[in-house]
Amino acid sequence: MEKIKNLIGGELVEPSSGHYLDNFAPSTGEVYSQLPDSQSEDIDRAVDSAKTGFKTWSSFSPQQRADFLFKLADLVDKNLEPLAEAESFDQGKPLWLAKEVDIPRASHNLRFFANMILTQRSVAFTDNQNKLEYVNHIPYGPCALISPWNLPLYLLTWKIAPCIAAGNTAICKPSELTPMTAFLFGKLTIEAGLPAGVINIVHGLGGQAGQALIEHPDVPVISFTGGTQTGSHIAKTVAGDFKKTSFELGGKNPNIIFADCDYDKALETTLRSSFLNQGEICLCGSRIFVEKTIYDRFLSDLVKKADALNVGDPKDNSNFLGALVSKDHLEKVQGYVTLAEQEGGRVHTKRKVENLPSQLKNGYFMRPTVISSLDYTCRVQQEEIFGPVVTITPFESEEEVLKMANSVKYGLASSLWTNDHSRIHRVSKQLQAGTVWVNTWMYRNLRVPLGGMKHSGVGREGGEYSLDFFTETQNVSLSY
């Protein structure tokens, strides 16, 4: 059984305690590797390494830093197969999805910010008093990068790339549920010849390794992607130290479908936005609102298509859904289906996962679930479920659907389906969401900021936004 190691100071090392945690494969429910049960001592070593590495790395030119990022991206592409296989097995997602989206997007992240640091603009001003003022962008130093389990390498590299492109060093804390791709990526940083201490990866539990990382006095920056409750805890913990924070948190995203939409495109995309990656994407459209005149037809067609989706072995390319990430998470999601029925909801889709091979009988599989007849204020329509469960509700007017769409505490993303251009602009402006997709879903251009309103986050992630987050601006005034 493979033992995952921490990456500290350019070397793969054992945890200081010598203790390990079991890592379960979602598709089998069995332990297949172990990860370090890191403690504060490991975080201290990683921060010291990052501080030492910062002295060298921050002196590198943008071109030198970009060259390392390009080399890392090439290595990710070269190792697409083993990285995709590791992520699929570790997280439960279909292998085809890891190959088509997660790993290619990881290398894209690295290349994007390598190019951006080479073209980063500063600003300068002159005035009629013969003074010149310009802005410097100065890296902070060691930064804490805490990433989630649903898109392990995709989201980790989205943090690492702007962080080190801007001249900082990184202490990464991947989710303890999906440590394998971070471990493999750490090996690639060694192969790329990245200077020691630039990227450090410490595995372990959030309450121990994660807590020690956010509390460390020599870590001035924290970038966190994950649940709103954890984000709130981090914010409260570091508020007194005035650490710079970026939080991309939970979502309960509305998917609004008007009768004048491109029906077939809206239906197919809704199927994808509801159940891709087992619904374990913070941007999934988990609350579907359909104009009343097409509601019955849309519900019937969505249920048929959901029931036709294959669920099973992540290695089988015919399966659209694999396994949920853990037994606890499966039970949580199933609990919301039970709650929906208690709240008066009707489950329209098939429930039993059939034809699983014997070796997968203990895996954490669940069929896509469509629920109707729920009041928009009930718990199932208000709380983030983060699984293959969607609610569907009819509406009659823009005013009514906006009231329902904006009723939750979250404000991460939304989708709007209509061919009325006036309505597009009118409704988009009134949706309380950081991202509004119109007649599409999950289109991501890294030049555009991504971030949430309300309880869905603080700060924005994107191109210049990310680079700006990882630097301190300094104004310099010269008088001649």
C-alpha positions as CSV (number, residue, x, y, z in Angstrom):
1,M,0.0,0.0,0.0
2,E,1.5,3.3,-1.1
3,K,2.2,5.9,1.6
4,I,1.8,9.5,0.4
5,K,4.5,11.9,1.7
6,N,4.6,15.6,2.3
7,L,6.6,17.9,0.0
8,I,8.8,20.2,2.1
9,G,12.0,21.9,1.0
10,G,12.0,20.2,-2.4
11,E,11.9,16.7,-0.8
12,L,9.2,14.1,-0.2
13,V,9.3,13.5,3.6
14,E,7.5,11.5,6.2
15,P,5.2,13.3,8.8
16,S,7.1,14.3,11.9
17,S,4.8,12.1,14.1
18,G,5.2,9.1,11.8
19,H,1.4,8.7,11.9
20,Y,-0.8,8.1,8.8
21,L,-4.5,8.3,7.9
22,D,-6.3,5.8,5.7
23,N,-7.3,7.0,2.2
24,F,-10.5,5.3,0.9
25,A,-11.3,4.7,-2.8
26,P,-14.9,5.9,-3.3
27,S,-15.7,3.3,-5.9
28,T,-14.8,0.3,-3.7
29,G,-15.1,1.7,-0.2
30,E,-11.7,0.2,0.6
31,V,-8.4,1.7,1.8
32,Y,-5.9,1.9,-1.0
33,S,-3.3,4.3,0.3
34,Q,-2.3,6.3,3.4
35,L,-1.6,10.0,3.8
36,P,0.4,11.9,6.5
37,D,-1.4,12.9,9.6
38,S,0.5,16.1,9.7
39,Q,0.7,18.3,12.8
40,S,1.9,21.8,13.6
41,E,5.5,20.7,13.5
42,D,5.1,19.8,9.8
43,I,3.5,23.1,9.1
44,D,6.4,24.9,10.9
45,R,8.9,23.0,8.7
46,A,6.9,23.9,5.5
47,V,6.6,27.6,6.5
48,D,10.4,27.8,7.2
49,S,11.0,26.2,3.9
50,A,8.7,28.6,2.1
51,K,10.4,31.6,3.8
52,T,13.9,30.3,2.7
53,G,12.6,29.7,-0.8
54,F,11.0,33.1,-1.0
55,K,14.4,34.8,-0.7
56,T,15.5,33.2,-4.0
57,W,12.2,32.9,-5.8
58,S,11.1,36.6,-5.3
59,S,14.4,37.7,-6.9
60,F,13.7,35.7,-10.1
61,S,12.5,37.7,-13.1
62,P,9.0,37.2,-14.4
63,Q,10.5,35.3,-17.4
64,Q,12.4,32.9,-15.1
65,R,9.3,32.2,-13.0
66,A,7.2,31.8,-16.2
67,D,9.7,29.3,-17.6
68,F,9.2,27.0,-14.5
69,L,5.4,27.3,-14.9
70,F,5.6,26.3,-18.6
71,K,7.8,23.4,-17.7
72,L,5.4,22.2,-15.0
73,A,2.5,22.5,-17.5
74,D,4.4,20.4,-20.0
75,L,5.0,17.7,-17.3
76,V,1.3,17.7,-16.4
77,D,0.4,17.1,-20.1
78,K,3.0,14.4,-20.4
79,N,1.6,12.7,-17.3
80,L,-2.1,13.1,-18.2
81,E,-2.9,9.4,-18.0
82,P,-1.5,8.6,-14.5
83,L,-2.8,11.9,-13.1
84,A,-6.3,11.3,-14.5
85,E,-6.3,7.7,-13.2
86,A,-5.2,8.8,-9.8
87,E,-7.8,11.6,-9.6
88,S,-10.6,9.3,-10.8
89,F,-9.8,6.6,-8.3
90,D,-9.1,9.1,-5.5
91,Q,-12.2,11.2,-5.9
92,G,-14.7,8.8,-7.6
93,K,-15.2,10.8,-10.8
94,P,-15.4,9.1,-14.2
95,L,-12.0,8.7,-15.8
96,W,-13.1,10.3,-19.0
97,L,-14.0,13.5,-17.1
98,A,-10.6,13.7,-15.4
99,K,-9.0,13.2,-18.8
100,E,-11.1,15.8,-20.6
101,V,-11.5,18.5,-18.0
102,D,-9.6,18.3,-14.7
103,I,-6.0,17.5,-15.8
104,P,-6.1,19.6,-19.0
105,R,-7.5,22.5,-17.0
106,A,-4.6,22.1,-14.5
107,S,-2.0,22.6,-17.2
108,H,-4.0,25.5,-18.7
109,N,-4.0,27.2,-15.3
110,L,-0.2,27.0,-15.2
111,R,0.3,28.3,-18.7
112,F,-2.3,31.1,-18.3
113,F,-0.6,32.7,-15.4
114,A,2.9,32.1,-16.9
115,N,1.8,34.2,-19.8
116,M,0.0,36.7,-17.6
117,I,3.0,37.4,-15.5
118,L,5.0,38.2,-18.6
119,T,2.4,40.7,-19.7
120,Q,1.4,42.1,-16.4
121,R,0.9,45.9,-16.6
122,S,1.7,48.5,-14.0
123,V,0.6,52.1,-14.0
124,A,2.3,55.4,-14.0
125,F,1.1,59.0,-13.8
126,T,2.6,62.4,-14.3
127,D,1.1,65.7,-13.4
128,N,1.6,69.4,-14.1
129,Q,3.9,69.8,-11.1
130,N,6.5,67.6,-12.8
131,K,5.9,64.6,-10.5
132,L,5.9,61.0,-11.5
133,E,4.0,58.3,-9.6
134,Y,4.1,54.6,-10.3
135,V,2.8,51.4,-8.7
136,N,5.0,48.4,-7.7
137,H,3.5,44.9,-7.2
138,I,5.4,43.3,-4.3
139,P,4.9,39.6,-3.4
140,Y,3.9,38.8,0.2
141,G,6.0,35.7,0.9
142,P,4.7,32.3,2.1
143,C,1.0,31.9,1.2
144,A,-1.5,29.3,2.5
145,L,-3.4,27.6,-0.3
146,I,-6.2,25.3,0.9
147,S,-8.0,23.4,-1.8
148,P,-11.1,21.1,-1.8
149,W,-11.7,17.5,-2.8
150,N,-14.1,17.9,-5.7
151,L,-11.6,19.1,-8.4
152,P,-8.3,18.3,-6.6
153,L,-5.6,19.2,-9.1
154,Y,-7.7,21.7,-11.2
155,L,-8.4,23.9,-8.2
156,L,-5.0,23.4,-6.5
157,T,-3.1,24.6,-9.6
158,W,-5.5,27.5,-9.9
159,K,-4.1,28.7,-6.6
160,I,-0.5,27.7,-7.1
161,A,-0.1,29.3,-10.5
162,P,-0.9,33.0,-9.7
163,C,0.8,32.6,-6.3
164,I,4.2,31.6,-7.5
165,A,3.9,33.6,-10.8
166,A,3.7,36.7,-8.7
167,G,6.9,35.8,-6.8
168,N,5.4,34.2,-3.6
169,T,6.0,30.8,-2.2
170,A,3.2,28.3,-1.4
171,I,2.2,26.0,1.5
172,C,-0.5,23.9,0.1
173,K,-3.0,21.9,2.2
174,P,-5.0,19.6,-0.1
175,S,-8.2,17.9,1.1
176,E,-7.5,14.7,3.2
177,L,-10.2,13.0,1.1
178,T,-8.3,13.4,-2.2
179,P,-4.5,13.6,-1.6
180,M,-3.1,11.6,-4.5
181,T,-3.0,14.1,-7.4
182,A,-1.3,16.7,-5.1
183,F,1.2,14.1,-4.2
184,L,1.9,13.2,-7.8
185,F,2.1,16.9,-8.7
186,G,4.6,17.4,-6.0
187,K,6.8,14.8,-7.7
188,L,6.5,16.8,-10.9
189,T,7.7,20.0,-9.2
190,I,10.9,18.1,-8.2
191,E,11.3,16.8,-11.8
192,A,10.9,20.3,-13.1
193,G,13.8,21.5,-11.0
194,L,11.7,24.1,-9.1
195,P,13.8,25.7,-6.4
196,A,13.4,24.1,-2.9
197,G,10.7,25.7,-0.8
198,V,8.7,27.4,-3.7
199,I,5.9,24.8,-3.5
200,N,5.3,22.9,-0.3
201,I,2.5,20.4,0.1
202,V,1.4,19.2,3.6
203,H,-1.3,16.6,3.9
204,G,-3.5,16.0,6.9
205,L,-6.7,16.9,8.7
206,G,-8.2,20.4,8.5
207,G,-8.6,20.7,12.3
208,Q,-4.9,20.0,12.8
209,A,-2.7,20.7,9.8
210,G,-5.1,23.2,8.3
211,Q,-5.6,25.0,11.6
212,A,-1.9,25.3,12.3
213,L,-1.4,26.7,8.8
214,I,-4.0,29.5,9.0
215,E,-2.8,30.4,12.5
216,H,0.9,30.6,11.6
217,P,2.3,34.1,12.3
218,D,4.6,33.9,9.2
219,V,1.7,33.2,6.7
220,P,0.1,36.5,5.7
221,V,-2.1,35.3,2.9
222,I,-4.8,32.6,2.9
223,S,-6.6,31.4,-0.2
224,F,-9.4,28.9,0.6
225,T,-11.9,27.0,-1.5
226,G,-14.5,24.9,0.3
227,G,-17.5,25.0,2.5
228,T,-19.0,28.2,3.8
229,Q,-18.9,27.0,7.4
230,T,-15.1,26.4,7.2
231,G,-14.6,29.7,5.4
232,S,-16.4,31.4,8.2
233,H,-14.2,29.7,10.8
234,I,-11.1,30.7,9.0
235,A,-12.3,34.3,8.7
236,K,-13.0,34.6,12.4
237,T,-9.7,32.9,13.3
238,V,-7.5,35.3,11.3
239,A,-9.5,38.5,11.5
240,G,-7.4,39.8,14.4
241,D,-4.2,39.3,12.5
242,F,-5.6,41.2,9.4
243,K,-4.4,38.4,7.1
244,K,-5.3,38.8,3.5
245,T,-7.9,36.3,2.5
246,S,-9.7,35.0,-0.5
247,F,-12.7,32.6,-0.1
248,E,-14.6,30.8,-2.8
249,L,-17.3,29.1,-0.8
250,G,-20.6,27.2,-1.2
251,G,-23.3,27.6,-3.8
252,K,-27.0,26.9,-4.2
253,N,-27.2,28.1,-7.8
254,P,-30.4,28.8,-9.7
255,N,-30.9,27.6,-13.2
256,I,-33.7,29.8,-14.7
257,I,-35.4,28.5,-17.9
258,F,-37.9,30.7,-19.8
259,A,-40.3,29.4,-22.4
260,D,-38.6,31.2,-25.3
261,C,-35.3,29.4,-24.7
262,D,-33.5,27.0,-27.1
263,Y,-35.4,24.1,-25.5
264,D,-33.1,21.2,-26.6
265,K,-29.9,23.1,-25.6
266,A,-31.4,24.1,-22.3
267,L,-32.4,20.5,-21.5
268,E,-29.1,19.0,-22.4
269,T,-27.1,21.6,-20.6
270,T,-29.3,21.4,-17.5
271,L,-28.7,17.6,-17.4
272,R,-25.0,18.3,-17.4
273,S,-25.1,21.3,-15.0
274,S,-27.2,19.2,-12.5
275,F,-25.2,16.0,-12.4
276,L,-21.7,16.4,-13.8
277,N,-19.0,15.1,-11.4
278,Q,-21.9,13.5,-9.3
279,G,-23.2,17.1,-8.7
280,E,-20.1,17.7,-6.6
281,I,-19.3,21.1,-8.2
282,C,-20.0,24.3,-6.4
283,L,-21.2,25.8,-9.7
284,C,-23.8,23.2,-10.4
285,G,-27.4,24.4,-11.0
286,S,-29.1,22.6,-8.1
287,R,-32.3,24.7,-8.2
288,I,-34.1,24.5,-11.5
289,F,-36.9,27.1,-12.2
290,V,-38.9,26.5,-15.3
291,E,-41.6,28.9,-16.8
292,K,-45.0,27.3,-16.2
293,T,-46.0,27.0,-19.8
294,I,-43.2,24.4,-20.5
295,Y,-42.7,23.1,-17.0
296,D,-44.5,19.7,-17.3
297,R,-42.8,18.9,-20.6
298,F,-39.4,20.0,-19.2
299,L,-39.8,17.9,-16.0
300,S,-40.8,14.8,-18.0
301,D,-37.9,15.1,-20.4
302,L,-35.4,15.8,-17.7
303,V,-36.5,12.8,-15.6
304,K,-36.2,10.5,-18.7
305,K,-32.7,11.8,-19.5
306,A,-31.6,11.5,-15.8
307,D,-32.9,8.0,-15.6
308,A,-31.0,7.1,-18.8
309,L,-27.6,8.2,-17.3
310,N,-25.3,5.4,-16.4
311,V,-23.9,5.2,-12.9
312,G,-21.0,2.9,-12.0
313,D,-17.3,2.1,-12.5
314,P,-15.4,5.3,-13.0
315,K,-13.1,3.5,-15.4
316,D,-16.0,2.7,-17.7
317,N,-16.4,5.5,-20.3
318,S,-20.1,4.7,-20.7
319,N,-20.8,6.0,-17.2
320,F,-21.7,9.6,-16.7
321,L,-21.6,9.4,-12.9
322,G,-19.0,7.7,-10.7
323,A,-19.0,7.4,-6.9
324,L,-19.5,10.2,-4.3
325,V,-16.3,11.1,-2.5
326,S,-17.0,9.4,0.9
327,K,-19.4,7.3,2.8
328,D,-20.2,10.2,5.1
329,H,-20.9,12.4,2.2
330,L,-23.1,9.8,0.5
331,E,-25.2,9.5,3.7
332,K,-25.5,13.2,3.9
333,V,-26.8,13.6,0.4
334,Q,-29.2,10.7,0.8
335,G,-30.4,12.3,4.0
336,Y,-31.5,15.3,2.0
337,V,-33.6,13.1,-0.3
338,T,-35.3,11.7,2.8
339,L,-35.8,15.2,4.1
340,A,-37.3,16.4,0.8
341,E,-40.0,13.7,1.1
342,Q,-40.7,14.8,4.7
343,E,-41.1,18.3,3.4
344,G,-43.7,17.2,0.8
345,G,-41.4,16.7,-2.2
346,R,-41.9,14.1,-4.9
347,V,-38.9,12.1,-6.2
348,H,-39.4,11.4,-9.9
349,T,-36.2,9.5,-10.8
350,K,-35.1,5.9,-10.2
351,R,-33.3,5.3,-7.0
352,K,-31.4,2.0,-7.1
353,V,-28.0,1.8,-8.7
354,E,-28.0,-1.5,-10.6
355,N,-25.6,-3.8,-12.3
356,L,-22.6,-2.8,-10.2
357,P,-19.7,-5.3,-10.5
358,S,-19.1,-7.3,-7.3
359,Q,-15.8,-5.4,-6.5
360,L,-17.8,-2.1,-6.4
361,K,-20.6,-3.3,-4.2
362,N,-19.3,-1.3,-1.2
363,G,-18.7,1.9,-3.3
364,Y,-20.5,5.2,-2.6
365,F,-22.8,5.3,-5.7
366,M,-26.0,7.2,-6.0
367,R,-28.3,7.8,-9.0
368,P,-29.2,11.3,-10.2
369,T,-32.3,12.6,-8.4
370,V,-34.9,15.1,-9.5
371,I,-37.4,16.4,-6.9
372,S,-40.5,18.5,-7.4
373,S,-43.3,20.0,-5.3
374,L,-41.1,21.7,-2.7
375,D,-41.6,25.2,-1.4
376,Y,-38.7,27.4,-2.3
377,T,-38.2,28.3,1.3
378,C,-37.7,24.7,2.6
379,R,-34.4,23.4,3.7
380,V,-33.7,21.2,0.6
381,Q,-34.1,24.4,-1.5
382,Q,-32.1,26.6,0.8
383,E,-29.1,24.4,1.9
384,E,-26.2,23.3,-0.2
385,I,-26.4,19.5,-0.8
386,F,-23.4,19.1,-3.1
387,G,-24.5,15.9,-4.8
388,P,-26.6,14.6,-7.7
389,V,-29.8,16.1,-6.4
390,V,-31.8,18.9,-8.0
391,T,-35.1,20.5,-7.3
392,I,-37.4,21.8,-10.0
393,T,-40.0,24.5,-9.5
394,P,-42.5,26.3,-11.9
395,F,-42.8,30.1,-12.1
396,E,-45.0,32.5,-13.9
397,S,-43.2,35.9,-14.0
398,E,-39.7,37.4,-13.8
399,E,-40.6,39.0,-10.4
400,E,-41.6,35.6,-9.0
401,V,-38.5,33.7,-10.2
402,L,-36.1,36.4,-9.1
403,K,-37.7,36.3,-5.6
404,M,-37.1,32.5,-5.5
405,A,-33.7,32.6,-7.1
406,N,-32.4,35.3,-4.7
407,S,-33.9,33.8,-1.5
408,V,-30.9,31.8,-0.4
409,K,-27.9,32.9,1.6
410,Y,-25.6,31.9,-1.3
411,G,-24.7,33.9,-4.4
412,L,-22.0,32.1,-6.3
413,A,-23.4,31.4,-9.8
414,S,-26.6,31.3,-11.9
415,S,-27.8,30.2,-15.3
416,L,-30.4,32.0,-17.4
417,W,-32.1,30.6,-20.5
418,T,-33.9,33.0,-22.8
419,N,-33.6,34.4,-26.3
420,D,-35.1,37.8,-25.2
421,H,-32.1,40.2,-25.2
422,S,-33.9,42.7,-23.1
423,R,-34.7,40.1,-20.5
424,I,-31.1,38.8,-20.5
425,H,-29.8,42.2,-19.3
426,R,-32.8,43.0,-17.1
427,V,-32.8,39.7,-15.2
428,S,-29.0,39.3,-15.1
429,K,-28.6,42.6,-13.2
430,Q,-31.1,41.5,-10.6
431,L,-29.6,38.1,-9.9
432,Q,-27.6,38.0,-6.7
433,A,-24.7,35.9,-8.1
434,G,-21.1,36.5,-8.9
435,T,-21.4,34.7,-12.2
436,V,-24.4,34.7,-14.6
437,W,-24.2,32.3,-17.5
438,V,-26.7,33.0,-20.3
439,N,-27.6,30.1,-22.6
440,T,-24.6,28.2,-21.4
441,W,-23.0,26.8,-18.3
442,M,-19.5,26.4,-16.8
443,Y,-17.8,28.5,-19.5
444,R,-14.6,29.7,-17.8
445,N,-12.3,32.4,-19.1
446,L,-9.6,33.0,-16.6
447,R,-9.4,36.7,-17.6
448,V,-12.9,37.1,-16.0
449,P,-13.2,37.1,-12.2
450,L,-15.0,34.3,-10.5
451,G,-16.3,34.8,-7.0
452,G,-19.5,34.9,-5.0
453,M,-21.8,37.4,-3.3
454,K,-23.3,37.0,0.1
455,H,-22.1,33.7,1.8
456,S,-20.5,32.4,-1.3
457,G,-17.2,34.1,-0.8
458,V,-14.9,37.1,-0.4
459,G,-12.6,38.3,-3.2
460,R,-12.4,37.3,-6.8
461,E,-10.3,34.7,-8.7
462,G,-9.3,35.3,-12.3
463,G,-6.4,36.6,-14.2
464,E,-5.3,40.0,-13.1
465,Y,-7.5,39.6,-10.0
466,S,-5.5,36.6,-8.8
467,L,-2.2,38.2,-9.5
468,D,-3.3,41.4,-7.7
469,F,-4.5,39.3,-4.7
470,F,-1.0,37.7,-4.4
471,T,0.8,41.1,-4.4
472,E,0.9,44.2,-2.2
473,T,0.7,47.4,-4.2
474,Q,3.2,50.2,-3.4
475,N,2.9,53.7,-4.8
476,V,6.1,55.5,-5.5
477,S,6.1,59.3,-6.1
478,L,9.1,61.1,-7.7
479,S,9.5,64.9,-7.9
480,Y,11.9,66.4,-10.4
